Amino acid sequence: MSEATSRRTRRAPKSYQHPIEVSRIEEIWRRGEITPLELMRIVAWKSALGLAEVTVNDESSIRSATRSAIVAVSFLRDTNVVAQRHSVDWTAWRGAAADAIGSKSAKTGLLGLRGIGYPVATAVLATLLPNVFPVMDRYAISEIFGTTLRDAKSPNWHTADYYTEYCRRLVGSEASEMRAKTSVHERDKVAMNAGMKKALAK
């Protein structure tokens, strides 16, 4: 590993690259919607590069889209897909994810907001329900599906079917580093780090 690569892997996250606090997530659930500031914090944590465009959305649109997303996934609030892997209704899971994420072309769900792409939409779901939804990151996609990082950047992966299969593979993984993780969001971070490590080593 080169010295430059080594520095990149050691670099500490910036202050805005930390997930929002659990207490704030509980407040989101009580309120039933995500405020513009909370959404921007989630976006900054996932990808600060996309933050500027998110600011174009008006407050009512953000509250409406996130309210609908929360309603769509609320029945899964007491679910842990890793612990309950043998009894998960994946058809219902897929439907909830698809409804919450929505469609960019139809301007529905989280994708109906400016600046929100599929990875960020999944980050919103993972923030709300880390035991239910993983973040679909290009590095994790390359690791889980065994594809190249270039192919993993393709939007073709950004569908409810692939997202469901991605989650199922994370849940069903028997890799030693995965078995200790009881949250599917913790497992997606393991996959992301593994994919990133491989990319940096090239």
Residue pairs with C-beta under 8 A, 6 or more apart in sequence:
1 9
1 200
1 201
5 200
5 201
8 200
9 197
9 200
14 48
16 41
16 44
16 45
16 48
17 44
17 45
17 48
18 45
19 42
19 45
19 127
20 38
20 41
20 42
20 45
20 127
24 38
25 127
25 128
28 34
28 38
28 70
28 128
29 70
29 77
29 128
32 67
32 70
32 71
33 63
33 64
33 66
33 67
33 70
34 42
34 62
34 63
34 66
34 70
34 124
35 59
35 62
35 63
36 57
36 59
36 62
36 63
39 54
39 62
39 66
39 113
39 124
40 51
40 54
40 55
42 120
42 123
42 124
42 127
43 50
43 51
43 54
43 115
43 116
43 120
43 123
44 51
45 123
46 119
46 120
46 123
46 135
47 119
47 120
50 115
50 116
50 117
50 120
51 115
52 115
53 114
53 115
54 113
54 114
54 115
54 116
55 115
56 114
56 115
57 113
57 114
57 115
61 112
61 113
62 113
65 102
65 109
65 110
65 112
65 113
66 110
66 124
68 99
68 100
68 109
69 99
69 100
69 101
69 102
69 109
69 110
69 124
69 125
69 128
70 100
70 128
72 96
72 99
72 100
72 109
73 96
73 97
73 100
73 125
73 128
73 129
73 132
73 133
75 92
75 96
76 93
76 96
76 129
76 132
77 129
79 88
79 129
79 131
79 132
80 131
80 132
80 182
80 183
81 88
81 93
81 131
81 132
81 167
81 171
81 184
82 131
82 171
82 181
82 182
82 183
82 184
82 187
83 131
83 182
85 171
85 172
88 171
90 164
90 168
93 132
93 164
93 167
94 160
94 161
94 163
94 164
97 125
97 133
97 160
97 163
97 164
98 160
99 109
100 109
100 110
100 121
100 125
101 109
101 110
101 111
101 118
101 121
101 122
101 125
101 160
101 163
102 108
102 109
102 110
102 111
102 112
102 121
103 109
103 111
103 112
104 111
104 112
104 117
106 112
109 121
110 116
110 120
110 121
110 124
111 117
111 118
111 121
116 124
117 158
118 136
118 155
118 157
118 158
118 163
119 135
119 136
119 137
119 138
119 158
122 133
122 134
122 135
122 136
122 163
123 135
125 132
125 133
126 133
126 134
126 135
126 185
126 188
130 183
130 184
130 185
130 186
131 182
131 183
131 184
131 185
132 184
133 167
133 184
133 185
134 140
134 166
134 167
134 170
134 184
134 185
134 187
134 188
135 185
135 188
135 189
135 192
136 157
136 158
136 162
136 163
136 166
136 188
137 188
137 191
137 192
137 195
138 149
138 152
138 153
138 195
139 149
139 152
139 191
139 192
139 193
139 194
139 195
139 196
139 199
140 166
140 188
140 191
140 192
140 195
141 147
141 152
141 157
141 166
141 195
142 148
142 149
142 151
142 152
142 195
142 198
142 199
143 191
143 192
143 194
143 195
143 198
144 166
144 169
144 170
144 191
145 152
145 157
145 166
145 169
149 195
149 199
152 195
156 162
167 184
170 178
170 184
170 187
170 188
170 191
171 184
171 187
173 179
173 187
175 190
177 190
177 194
178 187
178 190
181 187
181 190
